[in-house]
Amino acid sequence: MRDDYLQNALKVIDDPTILVNVVSRRVKQLRRGNRPLVESLEKLLPEDMALREIAEGKITYELASAADLARSSHGLKREPTITKAYQNG
């Protein structure tokens, strides 16, 4: 994982715990075949691609509300949900 990508992503999502969860979910999506939301001239690891997407504002997140957690049958903690911000054009 490239440190410069990590530092740039931390400027967008300043909580390291949330950042780890968002990156983890996005990496799973990329490994399942989802297309990257940013272009790269170099071959990047899925982790680096996820960090770049976050740093460039292509990936955001929202935390589950207390009502969502109450409806949850498995009682997960406030886990982030990835919201993709697609490029225009």
Residue frames as a rotation matrix with the C-alpha (Angstrom) as fourth column:
MET 1
0.588 0.809 0.000 0.00
0.809 -0.588 0.000 0.00
0.000 0.000 -1.000 0.00
ARG 2
-0.241 -0.709 0.663 1.46
0.682 -0.610 -0.404 3.32
0.691 0.355 0.630 -1.05
ASP 3
-0.402 -0.008 -0.916 1.91
0.858 -0.353 -0.374 5.82
-0.320 -0.936 0.149 1.76
ASP 4
-0.982 0.031 -0.184 1.11
-0.084 -0.954 0.289 8.84
-0.167 0.300 0.939 -0.42
TYR 5
-0.472 0.870 -0.145 -2.28
-0.030 0.148 0.988 7.35
0.881 0.471 -0.044 -1.38
LEU 6
-0.099 0.396 -0.913 -2.96
0.905 0.418 0.083 6.56
0.415 -0.817 -0.400 2.27
GLN 7
-0.694 -0.233 -0.681 -2.14
0.566 -0.761 -0.317 10.09
-0.444 -0.606 0.660 3.41
ASN 8
-0.920 0.392 -0.027 -4.35
-0.308 -0.678 0.667 11.61
0.243 0.622 0.745 0.70
ALA 9
-0.230 0.870 -0.435 -7.25
0.275 0.487 0.829 9.32
0.933 0.072 -0.351 1.62
LEU 10
-0.280 0.073 -0.957 -6.86
0.959 0.073 -0.275 10.24
0.050 -0.995 -0.091 5.30
LYS 11
-0.984 -0.024 -0.177 -7.46
0.030 -0.999 -0.030 13.87
-0.176 -0.035 0.984 4.32
VAL 12
-0.509 0.849 -0.145 -10.91
-0.462 -0.127 0.878 12.82
0.726 0.513 0.457 3.06
ILE 13
0.678 0.625 -0.388 -11.81
-0.008 0.534 0.846 10.21
0.735 -0.570 0.366 5.72
ASP 14
-0.002 -0.785 0.620 -9.91
-0.679 -0.454 -0.577 11.29
0.734 -0.422 -0.532 8.80
ASP 15
0.404 0.169 0.899 -10.99
-0.829 0.482 0.282 8.39
-0.386 -0.860 0.335 11.04
PRO 16
-0.555 -0.744 -0.372 -8.53
-0.832 0.504 0.231 5.52
0.016 0.437 -0.899 10.38
THR 17
-0.672 0.358 0.648 -11.03
-0.023 0.865 -0.501 2.89
-0.740 -0.351 -0.573 11.52
ILE 18
0.461 0.877 -0.134 -13.67
-0.109 -0.094 -0.990 4.05
-0.880 0.471 0.052 9.06
LEU 19
0.217 -0.464 -0.859 -11.05
-0.957 -0.274 -0.094 4.38
-0.192 0.843 -0.503 6.32
VAL 20
-0.807 -0.538 0.243 -9.95
-0.507 0.842 0.181 0.78
-0.303 0.023 -0.953 6.84
ASN 21
-0.294 0.785 0.545 -13.56
0.221 0.611 -0.761 -0.43
-0.930 -0.103 -0.352 6.61
VAL 22
0.618 0.522 -0.588 -14.33
-0.396 -0.439 -0.806 1.58
-0.679 0.731 -0.064 3.47
VAL 23
-0.149 -0.762 -0.630 -11.11
-0.986 0.063 0.156 0.45
-0.080 0.644 -0.761 1.76
SER 24
-0.790 -0.158 0.592 -11.78
-0.252 0.964 -0.080 -3.15
-0.558 -0.213 -0.802 2.73
ARG 25
0.159 0.936 0.313 -15.28
0.172 0.286 -0.943 -3.13
-0.972 0.204 -0.116 1.26
ARG 26
0.630 0.063 -0.774 -14.11
-0.655 -0.493 -0.573 -1.44
-0.418 0.868 -0.269 -1.93
VAL 27
-0.490 -0.859 -0.148 -11.20
-0.841 0.421 0.341 -3.88
-0.230 0.291 -0.929 -2.34
LYS 28
-0.510 0.394 0.765 -13.68
0.122 0.913 -0.389 -6.78
-0.851 -0.105 -0.514 -2.15
GLN 29
0.605 0.770 -0.202 -15.77
-0.046 -0.220 -0.974 -5.12
-0.795 0.599 -0.098 -4.87
LEU 30
0.306 -0.574 -0.760 -12.73
-0.928 -0.357 -0.104 -4.60
-0.211 0.737 -0.642 -7.09
ARG 31
-0.720 -0.623 0.307 -11.56
-0.568 0.782 0.254 -8.18
-0.398 0.009 -0.917 -6.63
ARG 32
-0.160 0.753 0.638 -15.04
0.289 0.654 -0.700 -9.42
-0.944 0.072 -0.322 -7.61
GLY 33
-0.397 -0.112 0.911 -14.66
0.902 0.135 0.410 -7.59
-0.169 0.984 0.047 -10.90
ASN 34
0.724 0.621 -0.299 -16.14
0.564 -0.783 -0.262 -4.13
-0.397 0.021 -0.918 -10.33
ARG 35
0.298 -0.603 0.740 -14.43
0.750 -0.332 -0.572 -1.52
0.591 0.725 0.353 -12.46
PRO 36
-0.453 -0.531 -0.716 -12.22
0.837 -0.529 -0.136 1.15
-0.307 -0.661 0.685 -10.92
LEU 37
0.662 0.746 -0.073 -13.69
0.705 -0.653 -0.275 4.66
-0.253 0.131 -0.959 -10.80
VAL 38
0.592 -0.565 -0.576 -10.34
-0.476 -0.821 0.316 6.33
-0.651 0.087 -0.754 -11.55
GLU 39
0.933 -0.342 -0.110 -7.93
0.056 0.443 -0.895 5.78
0.355 0.829 0.433 -14.40
SER 40
0.567 -0.816 0.112 -4.31
-0.333 -0.103 0.937 4.88
-0.753 -0.569 -0.330 -13.82
LEU 41
0.571 -0.463 -0.677 -1.39
-0.754 0.028 -0.656 4.59
0.323 0.886 -0.333 -16.20
GLU 42
-0.615 -0.788 0.000 0.30
-0.697 0.544 -0.468 2.15
0.369 -0.288 -0.884 -13.82
LYS 43
-0.004 0.544 -0.839 -0.89
0.117 0.834 0.540 -1.22
0.993 -0.096 -0.068 -12.53
LEU 44
-0.416 -0.071 0.907 -2.20
-0.793 -0.460 -0.400 -0.64
0.445 -0.885 0.135 -9.01
LEU 45
-0.927 0.175 -0.332 -3.10
0.323 0.821 -0.470 -3.06
0.190 -0.543 -0.818 -6.27
PRO 46
-0.026 0.994 0.104 -6.82
0.626 -0.065 0.777 -3.03
0.780 0.086 -0.620 -5.38
GLU 47
0.246 0.058 -0.967 -5.94
0.933 -0.283 0.221 -1.39
-0.261 -0.957 -0.124 -2.05
ASP 48
-0.706 -0.582 -0.403 -4.14
0.428 -0.804 0.412 1.47
-0.564 0.119 0.817 -3.78
MET 49
-0.732 0.520 0.440 -6.97
0.353 -0.264 0.898 1.87
0.583 0.813 0.010 -6.30
ALA 50
0.266 0.864 -0.427 -9.50
0.850 -0.002 0.526 2.11
0.454 -0.503 -0.735 -3.44
LEU 51
-0.030 -0.360 -0.932 -7.36
0.777 -0.595 0.205 4.72
-0.629 -0.718 0.298 -1.67
ARG 52
-0.945 -0.316 0.085 -7.09
0.287 -0.678 0.677 6.78
-0.157 0.664 0.731 -4.88
GLU 53
-0.347 0.899 0.269 -10.85
0.561 -0.031 0.827 6.58
0.752 0.438 -0.494 -5.41
ILE 54
0.406 0.459 -0.791 -11.42
0.913 -0.234 0.333 7.90
-0.032 -0.857 -0.514 -1.89
ALA 55
-0.360 -0.665 -0.654 -8.80
0.609 -0.699 0.375 10.64
-0.706 -0.264 0.657 -2.22
GLU 56
-0.984 -0.023 0.174 -10.33
0.159 -0.532 0.831 11.80
0.073 0.846 0.528 -5.52
GLY 57
-0.632 0.775 -0.003 -13.84
-0.582 -0.477 -0.659 11.89
-0.512 -0.415 0.752 -4.07
LYS 58
-0.500 0.428 -0.753 -15.18
-0.631 0.416 0.655 8.99
0.594 0.802 0.062 -6.15
ILE 59
-0.178 0.395 -0.901 -16.06
0.518 0.816 0.255 6.92
0.836 -0.422 -0.350 -3.06
THR 60
-0.416 0.122 0.901 -17.91
-0.717 -0.654 -0.242 8.23
0.560 -0.747 0.359 -0.02
TYR 61
-0.697 0.204 -0.687 -19.59
0.455 0.867 -0.204 6.51
0.554 -0.455 -0.697 2.90
GLU 62
-0.071 0.648 0.759 -22.45
-0.695 -0.578 0.428 6.91
0.716 -0.496 0.491 5.33
LEU 63
-0.955 -0.270 0.124 -22.76
-0.263 0.575 -0.775 5.39
0.138 -0.773 -0.620 8.78
ALA 64
-0.368 0.849 -0.379 -25.76
0.527 0.527 0.667 3.31
0.766 0.045 -0.642 9.75
SER 65
-0.243 0.384 0.891 -28.26
-0.633 -0.758 0.155 5.16
0.735 -0.527 0.428 11.92
ALA 66
-0.800 0.012 0.601 -29.45
-0.546 0.403 -0.735 3.92
-0.251 -0.915 -0.315 15.29
ALA 67
0.260 0.964 0.062 -32.76
-0.770 0.246 -0.589 2.92
-0.583 0.105 0.806 13.66
ASP 68
0.388 -0.202 -0.899 -30.90
-0.737 0.518 -0.435 0.87
0.553 0.831 0.053 11.04
LEU 69
-0.689 -0.723 -0.049 -28.95
-0.510 0.532 -0.676 -0.87
0.515 -0.441 -0.735 13.76
ALA 70
-0.475 0.596 0.647 -32.12
-0.672 0.230 -0.704 -1.62
-0.568 -0.770 0.291 15.72
ARG 71
0.588 0.722 -0.364 -33.65
-0.773 0.370 -0.515 -3.28
-0.238 0.584 0.776 12.63
SER 72
-0.095 -0.732 -0.674 -30.52
-0.792 0.466 -0.395 -5.32
0.603 0.497 -0.624 12.09
SER 73
0.865 0.466 -0.188 -30.90
-0.296 0.774 0.560 -8.90
0.406 -0.428 0.807 13.20
HIS 74
0.455 -0.769 -0.449 -27.16
0.704 0.619 -0.348 -9.33
0.545 -0.158 0.823 13.77
GLY 75
0.930 0.068 -0.360 -26.56
0.323 -0.615 0.719 -6.09
-0.173 -0.786 -0.594 15.70
LEU 76
0.109 -0.935 0.337 -23.47
0.931 -0.023 -0.364 -4.86
0.348 0.354 0.868 13.87
LYS 77
-0.112 -0.258 -0.960 -21.76
0.607 -0.783 0.139 -1.73
-0.787 -0.566 0.245 15.04
ARG 78
0.631 0.374 -0.679 -21.85
-0.172 -0.787 -0.593 1.45
-0.756 0.491 -0.432 12.97
GLU 79
-0.184 -0.672 0.717 -20.47
0.598 0.502 0.624 -0.03
-0.780 0.544 0.310 9.80
PRO 80
-0.406 -0.002 -0.914 -19.93
-0.470 -0.857 0.211 2.24
-0.784 0.515 0.347 6.78
THR 81
0.428 0.521 0.739 -21.89
0.553 0.495 -0.670 1.81
-0.714 0.696 -0.076 3.60
ILE 82
-0.687 -0.727 -0.017 -20.02
0.399 -0.396 0.827 2.73
-0.608 0.561 0.562 0.44
THR 83
0.614 0.771 -0.169 -21.67
0.284 -0.416 -0.864 5.29
-0.736 0.482 -0.474 -1.79
LYS 84
-0.280 -0.735 0.618 -20.13
0.879 0.062 0.472 5.60
-0.385 0.675 0.629 -5.24
ALA 85
0.382 0.284 -0.880 -19.84
-0.106 -0.932 -0.347 9.01
-0.918 0.226 -0.326 -6.82
TYR 86
0.275 -0.240 0.931 -19.63
0.840 0.531 -0.112 8.38
-0.467 0.813 0.347 -10.55
GLN 87
-0.719 -0.606 -0.340 -17.80
0.299 -0.712 0.635 10.61
-0.627 0.355 0.693 -12.99
ASN 88
0.439 0.805 -0.400 -19.86
-0.084 -0.406 -0.910 12.87
-0.895 0.433 -0.110 -15.18
GLY 89
0.403 -0.200 -0.893 -19.47
-0.882 -0.346 -0.320 12.23
-0.244 0.917 -0.316 -18.88
